[in-house]
Amino acid sequence: MGDLFSRLRDIVGPLNVTTGDEIAHDYTHDEALTAVPVRPLAVVRPASTDDVSAVLRSCDELGVPVTARGAGTGLSGACIPRADGIVLSLERMNAITEIDDDNHVAVVEPGVSLDELDLALRPKGLVYPVCPGENSASLGGNVATNAGGMRAVKYGVTRHQVLGLTAVLANGDVIRTGGKFVKATTGYDLTQLIIGSEGTLAIVTEAILKIYPRPAFTATVLTPFPSVDAVAAAVPAIVNSGVGPLVLEYVDGLGLSSLAANVGLELGIDAAVQEQAKAYLIIVLEDHSEARLDEDLAALAEQLGILGAIDVYVLPPASGAKLIEAREKAFWVVKSLGANDIIDVVVPRASVPQYLRTVAAIASEHASLVSAAGHAGDGNIHLSVFQPDPATREKVMTAIIEAGTNLGGAISAEHGIGKEKKKYFLALEDPNKIALMQRIKAAFDPNGILNPGTLFD
């Protein structure tokens, strides 16, 4: 270890290598509810791509595991380190290198947070649209997990916004992929392969991101429905209507009450309506023209009535912003309520009612409480599982996740597999796909130092 620590201090400076009891607790975990914190040998804070390259080269030579870390806001345990490895914290690499108005791209280092990028883009009338619900999250972490969020129904997820990367391979080699252009057919798409790989293939040290003109006007609509089936029938009709919703969220009655209470929001929903409502849609529209927004809002309200909505509430701007803030904080609400685990399965949009019925049956069978909310526009349902017994909870989790994959869905839509969902991934995913992924991993990282234990054993 003396040789390792000496090399690391030579590369990044003594002040940027922390070891032993001096390592802060934050570096030992992310926000996964079930993960056990692990103290690494060292936390290393590089300041440049060259630093990252030199650190990885040394670790590869010495066989030392490396776990990259952004802001630590992940929910799957992907940045929990190994006791015999180091944490490569990218917090010092937090520069917005360029905002290119002509090409509508931003070039950022991985430690830049969503909040910091938004603050830089707002005065220019521009926006980076990915909004996974935690704006302190880093762009590097977003790339590593292919973060999604509420705006995916309109803009897609992280992989739809990343045009190019600078990345460091396990042996220290630096590669650059893509560029300030939106299309290329020049060999394998390494950009897309690295996105969502959870730090197991390469360490991203720079990303070229698409940015967009920021619409000036928004409106938030809250709509109660008598059943989940009615919500599911309404969603494709809304998507196909041409109003282009920015946000199209589903939440059950219990979830809505908890979210509103968390931010002190009084929604003013009549008691009789609450009694009838079994599910709610939260819809946000945006436009560059206030008049066009008003036209879309009127058309949407009329359509919702035809689709069976009990009522339509167009919220005042302050209340609408608070409701979206509440939805973004949903994880912290369920955590404070004592949720034991969370699931972010995605299924084909039309299969949501069937999936939720199956989830309810599984919860009932195992005497567990499972609360639902989700991105209705893209079929990504977030489930909070309240079941303190680990053995029973694993049965519930396995059954719920398998039910989603049986409907043509995927185990994780945006949180990633990490270490905490790995057992479900390895048990339920196609073995041929897993074997191919392992061969790809071996090609990028022959000695297996990059985030070992994530995705694969």
C-alpha positions, 0 to 999 in steps of 0.5 A, spaced: 500 500 500 505 504 501 507 504 493 500 505 491 499 511 496 506 514 494 504 514 486 497 517 488 500 522 492 505 524 486 499 524 481 494 528 484 498 532 490 498 529 497 492 534 499 488 530 494 489 523 497 485 521 503 486 514 507 484 511 513 480 514 518 480 521 515 476 518 509 469 521 510 463 517 511 460 520 504 465 516 500 463 509 503 456 509 500 450 512 495 443 513 496 441 505 495 436 503 501 439 496 502 447 498 501 452 497 506 457 502 506 464 500 505 470 504 507 476 504 501 483 504 502 483 511 499 479 517 496 483 520 490 481 527 487 484 528 480 483 535 477 484 533 469 484 527 464 491 526 465 491 525 472 485 520 471 489 517 466 495 516 471 491 514 477 488 508 472 495 506 469 498 505 476 492 501 479 491 497 473 499 495 474 498 494 481 491 490 481 487 495 485 480 496 484 477 503 482 470 506 483 468 512 480 464 517 484 460 523 482 455 526 487 453 520 490 446 520 489 445 514 485 440 509 488 443 502 486 449 502 490 454 503 483 459 507 487 460 503 493 467 502 493 471 495 495 475 495 501 481 493 497 480 499 492 480 506 491 474 511 490 476 516 484 472 522 486 471 527 480 468 532 484 474 537 482 473 536 475 467 541 475 468 546 469 463 547 464 469 548 459 464 551 453 457 553 452 457 553 444 451 557 442 452 556 434 452 548 435 447 548 441 452 544 445 455 544 452 462 541 454 462 539 461 467 535 466 464 530 470 463 533 476 459 539 474 452 538 477 445 539 474 444 545 478 451 548 476 449 547 468 442 550 469 445 556 472 450 557 467 445 556 461 439 560 464 441 567 462 443 565 455 435 562 454 438 555 454 436 549 457 439 542 458 433 538 459 435 531 463 432 532 470 432 525 474 429 528 480 436 530 484 439 537 481 445 536 485 447 530 481 453 530 477 453 530 469 458 524 470 454 520 474 448 521 469 452 519 464 454 513 467 447 511 469 444 513 463 439 518 467 432 519 465 427 523 469 420 526 468 422 530 462 424 523 458 417 523 455 419 529 451 426 529 450 428 522 452 434 520 457 441 522 457 444 517 452 439 522 447 443 528 449 450 526 449 454 527 442 461 525 445 465 523 450 472 523 453 474 517 457 479 513 460 480 506 459 483 501 465 490 501 462 490 509 462 489 510 455 485 516 453 479 515 447 475 521 444 468 519 441 463 523 437 463 530 437 459 537 436 455 533 431 448 529 431 450 523 426 455 519 424 456 512 421 464 511 423 465 504 426 462 502 433 458 507 437 463 507 443 459 513 446 453 509 447 456 503 449 460 507 455 453 511 457 449 507 462 455 502 463 456 504 471 463 506 471 465 498 469 468 500 462 471 507 462 471 513 466 468 519 463 472 525 464 468 530 459 462 530 455 459 534 449 451 535 451 446 537 447 442 544 449 436 547 447 432 554 447 429 554 454 421 555 453 419 561 457 412 559 459 409 553 462 403 550 465 401 544 470 395 540 470 393 535 475 388 530 473 384 525 477 382 519 474 377 513 477 382 508 475 389 506 473 386 503 467 383 510 465 390 513 466 393 508 462 388 509 456 389 517 457 396 517 456 397 515 449 392 519 447 395 525 450 402 523 447 399 523 440 395 529 441 400 534 439 401 538 445 407 535 446 407 534 454 414 536 458 412 532 464 406 526 464 407 523 471 402 518 474 401 517 482 396 514 486 392 517 491 397 515 497 403 518 493 400 524 492 398 526 499 405 524 501 408 528 496 404 534 497 404 534 505 412 534 504 412 541 501 406 544 505 402 544 498 395 544 499 392 542 492 385 544 493 382 538 491 374 537 493 373 531 498 368 528 493 373 528 488 379 525 492 374 519 494 373 517 487 380 518 484 384 512 484 390 515 480 392 522 478 396 524 472 401 530 473 402 534 466 406 540 464 406 543 458 411 548 455 412 553 449 415 559 447 409 563 446 404 564 451 398 564 446 400 557 443 400 555 450 393 557 452 391 554 446 394 547 448 392 548 455 384 548 453 385 543 448 388 538 453 383 540 458 377 538 453 381 532 451 382 530 458 374 530 459 373 526 454 378 521 456 374 520 463 378 525 468 373 526 474 376 533 474 381 538 471 385 542 475 390 548 472 394 549 478 397 556 479 404 557 477 407 557 484 403 551 486 405 547 479 412 549 481 411 546 488 408 540 485 413 538 481 418 539 486 414 535 490 415 529 485 422 530 484 423 529 492 419 523 492 425 518 493 426 522 500 419 522 502 419 514 501 425 514 505 423 518 510 416 514 511 421 507 512 421 504 505 425 498 505 427 498 497 425 501 491 424 498 484 424 502 477 422 497 472 419 499 465 414 496 461 411 498 455 406 504 456 400 500 454 402 494 459 402 499 465 395 497 468 396 490 467 403 490 471 400 494 477 394 489 478 400 484 478 404 488 483 398 489 487 396 482 487 404 480 489 404 485 495 397 482 498 400 475 497 406 477 501 402 482 506 407 488 504 405 495 502 407 497 495 406 504 493 406 506 486 408 513 482 412 513 475 413 516 468 407 514 465 409 517 458 414 512 458 412 506 462 417 507 467 414 505 474 417 507 481 415 502 486 416 503 494 416 496 497 415 496 505 417 490 507 422 489 513 423 482 513 429 481 508 427 474 506 419 476 504 422 482 501 426 478 496 420 474 494 416 480 493 422 484 489 423 478 485 416 477 483 415 484 481 421 485 477 419 478 474 412 480 472 415 487 469 420 483 464 415 478 463 411 484 460 417 485 455 420 490 460 426 491 463 429 491 470 431 498 471 429 504 467 434 509 470 437 507 476 441 502 474 443 495 476 449 497 480 450 492 486 444 492 489 439 489 483 445 485 480 442 478 483 435 480 479 439 482 473 443 475 473 437 471 475 432 474 470 436 477 464 438 473 458 444 469 459 447 470 452 446 477 453 450 477 460 455 473 457 456 478 451 456 484 456 462 480 460 466 479 454 465 487 452 467 488 459 473 484 458 475 487 452 475 494 455 478 492 462 482 486 462 484 486 469 477 487 472 479 493 476 473 498 474 468 498 479 468 490 480 462 487 483 457 492 479 453 488 474 457 482 474 460 478 480 
